[in-house]
Amino acid sequence: MVFTNDVIGYIASSFYIISLFPELHAVYVNRECNLSMYFLIFQIVTTLLFIVYDILIEIIPLLVADVTLLVELLFLVWFKLTCKGRKKLVIKSSLV
């Protein structure tokens, strides 16, 4: 029974981690993060609280997922701060 619970936990954690991949990809490709800073801050605070909770109740699958999610969120914040004023560089080629 415990093995089944762990398997379900790891599967759910995998989907939890993957859920931000489309946003991470879009941010990387477009070189801009359209998420609000308030959203990102609330997500980071929530994830930090979940990490503490995971440690207290000793649930490893969720701890792994929450730590990974925190890294993804920090990447989004870093990208939002570093690419804030930049415009995408567009290279135009002319055919002669």
MARRO-53493 format. One record per residue (C-alpha): residue number from 0; residue in three letters; chain; x, y, z. Coordinates in steps of 0.02 Angstrom, whole numbers, plus 50000, padded with zeros to 5 digits. Example, Ala and Ser with C-alpha at 12.3 -4.5 7.8 and 13.67 -1.06 7.14 Angstrom:
BEGIN
<atom num="0" residu="Ala" chaine="A" u="50615" v="49775" w="50390"/>
<atom num="1" residu="Ser" chaine="A" u="50684" v="49947" w="50357"/>
//
This chain:
BEGIN
<atom num="0" residu="Met" chaine="A" u="50000" v="50000" w="50000"/>
<atom num="1" residu="Val" chaine="A" u="50141" v="50121" w="50042"/>
<atom num="2" residu="Phe" chaine="A" u="50226" v="50080" w="49877"/>
<atom num="3" residu="Thr" chaine="A" u="50066" v="50126" w="49782"/>
<atom num="4" residu="Asn" chaine="A" u="50054" v="50291" w="49877"/>
<atom num="5" residu="Asp" chaine="A" u="50234" v="50333" w="49833"/>
<atom num="6" residu="Val" chaine="A" u="50207" v="50291" w="49649"/>
<atom num="7" residu="Ile" chaine="A" u="50054" v="50403" w="49642"/>
<atom num="8" residu="Gly" chaine="A" u="50152" v="50539" w="49734"/>
<atom num="9" residu="Tyr" chaine="A" u="50296" v="50532" w="49611"/>
<atom num="10" residu="Ile" chaine="A" u="50179" v="50533" w="49460"/>
<atom num="11" residu="Ala" chaine="A" u="50085" v="50684" w="49530"/>
<atom num="12" residu="Ser" chaine="A" u="50249" v="50770" w="49570"/>
<atom num="13" residu="Ser" chaine="A" u="50310" v="50741" w="49393"/>
<atom num="14" residu="Phe" chaine="A" u="50155" v="50824" w="49321"/>
<atom num="15" residu="Tyr" chaine="A" u="50173" v="50964" w="49449"/>
<atom num="16" residu="Ile" chaine="A" u="50351" v="50998" w="49390"/>
<atom num="17" residu="Ile" chaine="A" u="50307" v="50985" w="49206"/>
<atom num="18" residu="Ser" chaine="A" u="50162" v="51107" w="49225"/>
<atom num="19" residu="Leu" chaine="A" u="50279" v="51258" w="49213"/>
<atom num="20" residu="Phe" chaine="A" u="50379" v="51193" w="49064"/>
<atom num="21" residu="Pro" chaine="A" u="50269" v="51279" w="48932"/>
<atom num="22" residu="Glu" chaine="A" u="50287" v="51446" w="49022"/>
<atom num="23" residu="Leu" chaine="A" u="50475" v="51422" w="49045"/>
<atom num="24" residu="His" chaine="A" u="50492" v="51382" w="48860"/>
<atom num="25" residu="Ala" chaine="A" u="50388" v="51533" w="48807"/>
<atom num="26" residu="Val" chaine="A" u="50490" v="51649" w="48920"/>
<atom num="27" residu="Tyr" chaine="A" u="50653" v="51581" w="48852"/>
<atom num="28" residu="Val" chaine="A" u="50600" v="51592" w="48669"/>
<atom num="29" residu="Asn" chaine="A" u="50514" v="51762" w="48679"/>
<atom num="30" residu="Arg" chaine="A" u="50642" v="51836" w="48798"/>
<atom num="31" residu="Glu" chaine="A" u="50505" v="51912" w="48906"/>
<atom num="32" residu="Cys" chaine="A" u="50403" v="51856" w="49056"/>
<atom num="33" residu="Asn" chaine="A" u="50223" v="51913" w="49050"/>
<atom num="34" residu="Leu" chaine="A" u="50180" v="51849" w="49223"/>
<atom num="35" residu="Ser" chaine="A" u="50155" v="51983" w="49354"/>
<atom num="36" residu="Met" chaine="A" u="50284" v="52000" w="49491"/>
<atom num="37" residu="Tyr" chaine="A" u="50146" v="51985" w="49621"/>
<atom num="38" residu="Phe" chaine="A" u="50096" v="51816" w="49551"/>
<atom num="39" residu="Leu" chaine="A" u="50276" v="51756" w="49555"/>
<atom num="40" residu="Ile" chaine="A" u="50305" v="51818" w="49733"/>
<atom num="41" residu="Phe" chaine="A" u="50146" v="51734" w="49796"/>
<atom num="42" residu="Gln" chaine="A" u="50196" v="51573" w="49708"/>
<atom num="43" residu="Ile" chaine="A" u="50370" v="51578" w="49787"/>
<atom num="44" residu="Val" chaine="A" u="50299" v="51609" w="49962"/>
<atom num="45" residu="Thr" chaine="A" u="50173" v="51469" w="49937"/>
<atom num="46" residu="Thr" chaine="A" u="50306" v="51349" w="49876"/>
<atom num="47" residu="Leu" chaine="A" u="50421" v="51391" w="50022"/>
<atom num="48" residu="Leu" chaine="A" u="50280" v="51355" w="50144"/>
<atom num="49" residu="Phe" chaine="A" u="50245" v="51190" w="50056"/>
<atom num="50" residu="Ile" chaine="A" u="50430" v="51145" w="50069"/>
<atom num="51" residu="Val" chaine="A" u="50425" v="51173" w="50257"/>
<atom num="52" residu="Tyr" chaine="A" u="50265" v="51070" w="50267"/>
<atom num="53" residu="Asp" chaine="A" u="50341" v="50930" w="50162"/>
<atom num="54" residu="Ile" chaine="A" u="50491" v="50923" w="50279"/>
<atom num="55" residu="Leu" chaine="A" u="50381" v="50921" w="50434"/>
<atom num="56" residu="Ile" chaine="A" u="50272" v="50777" w="50374"/>
<atom num="57" residu="Glu" chaine="A" u="50417" v="50692" w="50282"/>
<atom num="58" residu="Ile" chaine="A" u="50340" v="50673" w="50110"/>
<atom num="59" residu="Ile" chaine="A" u="50487" v="50654" w="49992"/>
<atom num="60" residu="Pro" chaine="A" u="50394" v="50655" w="49823"/>
<atom num="61" residu="Leu" chaine="A" u="50313" v="50822" w="49862"/>
<atom num="62" residu="Leu" chaine="A" u="50475" v="50893" w="49933"/>
<atom num="63" residu="Val" chaine="A" u="50566" v="50852" w="49771"/>
<atom num="64" residu="Ala" chaine="A" u="50425" v="50929" w="49669"/>
<atom num="65" residu="Asp" chaine="A" u="50415" v="51086" w="49775"/>
<atom num="66" residu="Val" chaine="A" u="50603" v="51116" w="49773"/>
<atom num="67" residu="Thr" chaine="A" u="50604" v="51094" w="49584"/>
<atom num="68" residu="Leu" chaine="A" u="50456" v="51211" w="49566"/>
<atom num="69" residu="Leu" chaine="A" u="50546" v="51340" w="49672"/>
<atom num="70" residu="Val" chaine="A" u="50695" v="51332" w="49554"/>
<atom num="71" residu="Glu" chaine="A" u="50578" v="51356" w="49405"/>
<atom num="72" residu="Leu" chaine="A" u="50495" v="51505" w="49488"/>
<atom num="73" residu="Leu" chaine="A" u="50662" v="51584" w="49531"/>
<atom num="74" residu="Phe" chaine="A" u="50712" v="51564" w="49348"/>
<atom num="75" residu="Leu" chaine="A" u="50554" v="51657" w="49297"/>
<atom num="76" residu="Val" chaine="A" u="50588" v="51797" w="49420"/>
<atom num="77" residu="Trp" chaine="A" u="50769" v="51810" w="49364"/>
<atom num="78" residu="Phe" chaine="A" u="50714" v="51817" w="49183"/>
<atom num="79" residu="Lys" chaine="A" u="50581" v="51948" w="49221"/>
<atom num="80" residu="Leu" chaine="A" u="50708" v="52058" w="49310"/>
<atom num="81" residu="Thr" chaine="A" u="50850" v="52039" w="49185"/>
<atom num="82" residu="Cys" chaine="A" u="50747" v="52057" w="49026"/>
<atom num="83" residu="Lys" chaine="A" u="50631" v="52192" w="49090"/>
<atom num="84" residu="Gly" chaine="A" u="50681" v="52336" w="48979"/>
<atom num="85" residu="Arg" chaine="A" u="50753" v="52241" w="48834"/>
<atom num="86" residu="Lys" chaine="A" u="50671" v="52227" w="48666"/>
<atom num="87" residu="Lys" chaine="A" u="50691" v="52076" w="48558"/>
<atom num="88" residu="Leu" chaine="A" u="50830" v="52097" w="48433"/>
<atom num="89" residu="Val" chaine="A" u="50760" v="52074" w="48259"/>
<atom num="90" residu="Ile" chaine="A" u="50882" v="52049" w="48119"/>
<atom num="91" residu="Lys" chaine="A" u="50811" v="52101" w="47952"/>
<atom num="92" residu="Ser" chaine="A" u="50892" v="52038" w="47796"/>
<atom num="93" residu="Ser" chaine="A" u="50870" v="52121" w="47630"/>
<atom num="94" residu="Leu" chaine="A" u="50868" v="52028" w="47467"/>
<atom num="95" residu="Val" chaine="A" u="50956" v="52114" w="47324"/>
//
